[in-house]
Amino acid sequence: MTRVFIDGNQGTTGLRISDRLGQRNDIVLVSLPEADRKNLAARREIANSADIVFLCLPDAASKEIAAEITNPATTVIDASTAHRTNPAWGYGFPELSAAHRARIAAGGKIAVPGCHASGFVSLVYPLVAGGIADGSYPFVCHSVTGYSGGGKSMIAAYGDADRPAEYDSPRQYGIAQAHKHLPEMQAVCGLTDQPLFSPIVADFYSGMAVSIPLTSRLLAKKLTVAELRAYFTEFYAGSKMVSVATAEEIDALGGFVGANALSGLDTMQIIVTGNDERPLLISRFDNLGKGASGAAIQCMNIALGLDETTGLAL
């Protein structure tokens, strides 16, 4: 049996991980008494006794406890922003390359991608890796997310009967262009500059649609929409968690892409549409699934040598 400790199991990410793992018969969830939940010495002891430790904490707290986990047999999977650009940590998106998957399989220290960053990286990394866009391309990204991405405080705010009327409409945020996922987007994709990023929170619980509009004449390789779709289909061929929509599936959408279509699931769908001069790439998934808890469990499964989809909702 694999001993798993979730440090920060009261937040949305930790609760989803706990719920998924609690249904498995190959996992033993170990925990601390409520009185010791913030006791560093107690957390250190239980973390170093576990096979897998999930960190679902604020950045500073993640860094603090990560430094205390010294057992080489313990794999640490951090869902915070703290280690995503640290080269000493594996980046938890195995579909990007064989090297990414091998690093996750090696265990040790693994950083789970951010939710918005997951969508951005799923679209931009393949473009740069394939020489279709170079690192200096001026990427623009729009991302619509459900309010659960804001954690317990935002969930409570949206559930309040006396909430402001503007909560009824989508709300753009991160307007200072300083969102915490930007360094990750830039570093993982090897970009010269951070993208122009417009995150938007809307009145639905979970799900995301991350969009990247392209200008063909600025690309290093000018491909038609059909050629781009074929490229992404080949890039993600064999993936159990990421699929690329066919032309027929895109036509069936009727010109609309719902951001909550994969709510409750741990998979991701790539949509390549637009036109040959202005292609549009869209990645949609659940911000709590492939954008957080689902990705964390996928990484755990790979590190344990299991089928990566074990215990996940597909």
C-alpha positions as CSV (number, residue, x, y, z in Angstrom):
1,M,0.0,0.0,0.0
2,T,1.2,3.5,-0.9
3,R,1.2,5.9,2.0
4,V,0.0,9.4,0.9
5,F,0.0,12.6,3.0
6,I,-1.8,15.7,1.7
7,D,-0.5,18.8,3.3
8,G,-3.3,21.4,2.9
9,N,-6.2,18.9,2.4
10,Q,-8.8,21.5,3.3
11,G,-8.5,23.6,0.1
12,T,-10.2,22.9,-3.2
13,T,-7.2,21.1,-4.8
14,G,-6.5,19.1,-1.6
15,L,-10.1,18.1,-1.2
16,R,-10.4,16.9,-4.8
17,I,-7.2,14.8,-4.4
18,S,-8.5,13.4,-1.1
19,D,-11.8,12.5,-2.7
20,R,-10.2,10.7,-5.7
21,L,-7.7,8.8,-3.6
22,G,-10.2,7.9,-0.9
23,Q,-11.9,5.7,-3.5
24,R,-8.8,3.6,-4.2
25,N,-7.8,0.4,-2.5
26,D,-4.0,0.8,-3.2
27,I,-3.7,4.1,-1.2
28,V,-3.6,4.8,2.5
29,L,-4.2,8.4,3.3
30,V,-2.3,9.4,6.4
31,S,-3.2,12.6,8.3
32,L,-2.4,14.7,11.3
33,P,-4.8,15.7,14.2
34,E,-6.4,19.0,13.6
35,A,-4.3,20.5,16.4
36,D,-1.1,19.6,14.5
37,R,-2.2,20.8,11.1
38,K,0.2,23.8,11.2
39,N,2.8,22.3,13.4
40,L,6.0,22.2,11.3
41,A,7.7,19.4,13.3
42,A,4.6,17.2,13.1
43,R,4.2,17.8,9.4
44,R,7.9,17.1,8.8
45,E,7.7,13.8,10.6
46,I,4.6,12.5,8.8
47,A,5.8,13.8,5.4
48,N,9.1,12.0,5.7
49,S,7.3,8.8,6.6
50,A,5.1,8.9,3.5
51,D,5.7,7.6,0.0
52,I,3.9,10.5,-1.7
53,V,3.4,14.0,-0.3
54,F,1.0,16.4,-2.0
55,L,1.5,20.1,-1.1
56,C,-1.7,22.1,-1.6
57,L,-0.5,25.2,0.2
58,P,0.4,28.8,-0.3
59,D,3.8,29.3,-1.9
60,A,5.7,30.2,1.2
61,A,4.3,27.3,3.2
62,S,5.1,24.9,0.3
63,K,8.7,26.1,0.2
64,E,9.0,25.8,4.0
65,I,7.8,22.2,4.2
66,A,9.5,21.1,0.9
67,A,12.9,22.0,2.5
68,E,12.1,19.8,5.5
69,I,11.3,16.6,3.4
70,T,14.7,14.9,3.2
71,N,13.7,11.2,2.8
72,P,15.0,10.2,-0.7
73,A,12.2,7.7,-1.0
74,T,9.5,10.3,-0.6
75,T,8.1,11.9,-3.8
76,V,6.8,15.4,-3.3
77,I,4.1,16.7,-5.7
78,D,3.6,20.5,-5.2
79,A,0.4,22.0,-6.5
80,S,1.5,25.6,-5.6
81,T,3.3,28.1,-7.8
82,A,6.4,27.8,-5.7
83,H,8.6,25.4,-7.7
84,R,7.2,25.5,-11.3
85,T,10.2,27.3,-12.8
86,N,12.8,25.6,-10.6
87,P,14.9,23.3,-12.8
88,A,15.5,21.0,-9.8
89,W,11.8,20.1,-9.9
90,G,10.1,18.0,-12.7
91,Y,7.3,19.9,-14.5
92,G,4.2,17.8,-14.2
93,F,2.9,17.8,-17.8
94,P,4.0,14.4,-19.1
95,E,2.4,14.9,-22.6
96,L,4.9,17.6,-23.5
97,S,7.8,15.3,-24.2
98,A,9.4,12.0,-23.4
99,A,11.9,13.9,-21.2
100,H,9.1,15.4,-19.2
101,R,7.4,12.0,-18.7
102,A,10.8,10.4,-17.7
103,R,11.5,13.1,-15.1
104,I,8.0,12.6,-13.6
105,A,8.5,8.8,-13.6
106,A,11.8,9.3,-11.6
107,G,9.8,10.8,-8.7
108,G,11.6,13.0,-6.3
109,K,10.2,16.5,-6.6
110,I,7.4,17.4,-9.1
111,A,5.7,20.7,-9.7
112,V,2.1,20.6,-10.9
113,P,1.3,23.2,-13.6
114,G,-1.0,26.1,-12.9
115,C,-4.5,25.9,-14.3
116,H,-4.2,28.8,-16.8
117,A,-0.6,27.8,-17.5
118,S,-1.7,24.2,-18.3
119,G,-3.9,25.5,-21.2
120,F,-1.3,27.9,-22.4
121,V,1.5,25.4,-22.3
122,S,-0.6,22.7,-24.0
123,L,-0.9,25.0,-27.0
124,V,2.3,27.0,-27.2
125,Y,4.9,24.4,-26.2
126,P,4.1,22.3,-29.2
127,L,4.3,25.3,-31.5
128,V,7.8,26.3,-30.3
129,A,9.0,22.7,-30.1
130,G,8.0,22.1,-33.7
131,G,9.5,25.3,-35.0
132,I,6.1,26.7,-36.0
133,A,6.6,29.7,-33.8
134,D,9.9,30.9,-32.3
135,G,10.4,32.1,-28.8
136,S,10.0,35.7,-29.8
137,Y,6.5,35.4,-31.2
138,P,4.1,37.9,-29.5
139,F,1.7,35.5,-27.9
140,V,-1.7,36.7,-26.7
141,C,-3.8,34.5,-24.4
142,H,-7.4,34.7,-23.2
143,S,-8.6,32.3,-20.5
144,V,-12.1,31.9,-19.1
145,T,-12.4,30.0,-15.9
146,G,-15.0,28.9,-13.3
147,Y,-14.9,30.5,-9.9
148,S,-13.6,27.5,-8.1
149,G,-10.2,28.4,-9.4
150,G,-10.2,31.2,-6.8
151,G,-10.4,28.8,-3.9
152,K,-12.7,28.8,-0.9
153,S,-13.0,32.6,-0.6
154,M,-14.1,33.1,-4.2
155,I,-16.5,30.1,-4.0
156,A,-18.1,31.7,-1.0
157,A,-18.3,35.1,-2.7
158,Y,-20.0,33.6,-5.7
159,G,-22.4,31.6,-3.5
160,D,-23.4,34.7,-1.4
161,A,-27.0,35.6,-2.0
162,D,-26.1,39.3,-1.5
163,R,-23.2,39.2,-4.0
164,P,-22.6,42.3,-6.3
165,A,-24.6,42.3,-9.5
166,E,-21.4,42.3,-11.6
167,Y,-20.7,38.7,-10.4
168,D,-23.5,37.8,-12.8
169,S,-21.2,38.7,-15.7
170,P,-17.7,37.5,-16.7
171,R,-15.1,39.5,-14.9
172,Q,-11.6,40.1,-16.2
173,Y,-8.8,40.1,-13.6
174,G,-5.0,40.2,-13.5
175,I,-5.4,43.5,-15.3
176,A,-1.9,44.7,-14.2
177,Q,-0.4,42.0,-16.4
178,A,1.4,40.5,-13.4
179,H,-0.5,37.2,-13.0
180,K,1.4,34.6,-11.0
181,H,1.3,32.1,-13.9
182,L,3.1,34.3,-16.3
183,P,6.7,33.3,-15.3
184,E,5.7,29.7,-15.7
185,M,4.2,30.3,-19.2
186,Q,7.3,32.0,-20.3
187,A,9.9,29.6,-18.8
188,V,8.3,26.3,-19.8
189,C,7.7,27.4,-23.4
190,G,11.1,29.1,-23.8
191,L,9.7,32.5,-24.7
192,T,11.7,35.7,-25.0
193,D,8.9,37.7,-23.4
194,Q,5.8,36.9,-21.2
195,P,2.6,36.7,-23.2
196,L,-0.2,39.3,-23.1
197,F,-2.6,37.5,-20.8
198,S,-6.3,38.2,-20.1
199,P,-7.8,35.8,-17.5
200,I,-11.5,36.0,-17.0
201,V,-13.6,34.5,-14.2
202,A,-17.3,33.7,-14.9
203,D,-20.4,32.5,-13.0
204,F,-19.9,28.7,-13.2
205,Y,-18.2,26.4,-10.8
206,S,-15.5,24.7,-12.8
207,G,-14.0,24.4,-16.2
208,M,-11.7,26.4,-18.4
209,A,-11.2,27.5,-22.0
210,V,-7.8,28.9,-22.8
211,S,-7.5,30.5,-26.2
212,I,-4.4,31.5,-28.3
213,P,-5.2,33.5,-31.5
214,L,-2.4,33.4,-34.0
215,T,-1.3,35.6,-37.0
216,S,0.0,33.3,-39.7
217,R,2.3,35.8,-41.3
218,L,4.3,36.1,-38.0
219,L,4.8,32.4,-37.6
220,A,8.2,30.8,-38.4
221,K,6.2,28.2,-40.4
222,K,2.9,29.2,-42.0
223,L,0.5,26.3,-41.8
224,T,-3.1,26.0,-42.7
225,V,-5.7,25.3,-40.0
226,A,-5.9,21.7,-41.3
227,E,-2.1,21.4,-41.2
228,L,-2.0,22.8,-37.6
229,R,-4.8,20.4,-36.5
230,A,-2.9,17.5,-38.0
231,Y,0.3,18.6,-36.3
232,F,-1.4,18.8,-32.8
233,T,-3.1,15.4,-33.5
234,E,0.3,13.9,-34.1
235,F,2.0,15.7,-31.2
236,Y,-0.6,14.3,-28.7
237,A,-1.0,10.9,-30.4
238,G,-1.3,8.1,-27.9
239,S,-2.1,10.5,-25.0
240,K,-4.7,9.1,-22.6
241,M,-5.5,12.5,-21.1
242,V,-5.2,15.0,-24.0
243,S,-7.2,14.7,-27.2
244,V,-7.4,16.9,-30.3
245,A,-10.9,17.6,-31.7
246,T,-11.5,16.4,-35.3
247,A,-13.0,18.8,-37.9
248,E,-16.3,17.0,-37.5
249,E,-16.3,17.4,-33.7
250,I,-15.5,21.1,-34.1
251,D,-18.4,21.6,-36.7
252,A,-20.7,19.9,-34.2
253,L,-20.0,22.7,-31.7
254,G,-22.0,25.1,-33.8
255,G,-19.5,27.9,-33.5
256,F,-19.5,28.0,-29.6
257,V,-16.9,26.5,-27.2
258,G,-18.2,26.0,-23.7
259,A,-15.6,26.5,-21.0
260,N,-17.4,24.1,-18.6
261,A,-17.8,21.2,-21.0
262,L,-15.2,19.0,-19.2
263,S,-16.2,20.0,-15.7
264,G,-15.7,17.1,-13.3
265,L,-13.3,15.3,-15.7
266,D,-9.5,15.0,-15.6
267,T,-8.9,15.2,-19.4
268,M,-8.1,18.0,-21.8
269,Q,-9.3,18.8,-25.3
270,I,-7.4,20.8,-27.9
271,I,-9.4,22.6,-30.5
272,V,-7.7,24.0,-33.7
273,T,-10.0,26.3,-35.6
274,G,-10.1,29.9,-37.0
275,N,-8.9,30.4,-40.6
276,D,-5.7,30.0,-42.4
277,E,-4.7,33.7,-41.9
278,R,-5.8,33.8,-38.2
279,P,-5.8,30.3,-36.7
280,L,-7.3,30.0,-33.2
281,L,-6.1,27.4,-30.7
282,I,-8.3,26.5,-27.7
283,S,-7.5,24.2,-24.8
284,R,-10.4,23.3,-22.5
285,F,-10.4,21.2,-19.3
286,D,-11.5,21.4,-15.7
287,N,-9.4,23.8,-13.7
288,L,-9.7,21.4,-10.8
289,G,-8.9,18.4,-13.0
290,K,-6.1,18.5,-15.6
291,G,-5.6,22.0,-14.2
292,A,-4.8,20.9,-10.7
293,S,-5.8,17.8,-8.8
294,G,-6.2,15.5,-11.8
295,A,-2.8,16.5,-13.0
296,A,-1.3,15.9,-9.6
297,I,-2.7,12.4,-9.3
298,Q,-1.6,11.6,-12.9
299,C,1.9,12.6,-11.9
300,M,1.7,10.3,-8.8
301,N,0.5,7.4,-10.9
302,I,3.4,7.8,-13.3
303,A,5.9,8.1,-10.4
304,L,4.5,4.9,-8.9
305,G,4.7,3.0,-12.3
306,L,0.9,2.7,-12.5
307,D,-1.4,3.4,-15.5
308,E,-1.5,7.2,-15.4
309,T,-5.3,7.3,-15.5
310,T,-5.8,5.2,-12.4
311,G,-8.5,6.7,-10.2
312,L,-9.2,9.6,-12.6
313,A,-12.4,10.6,-14.4
314,L,-12.0,10.4,-18.2
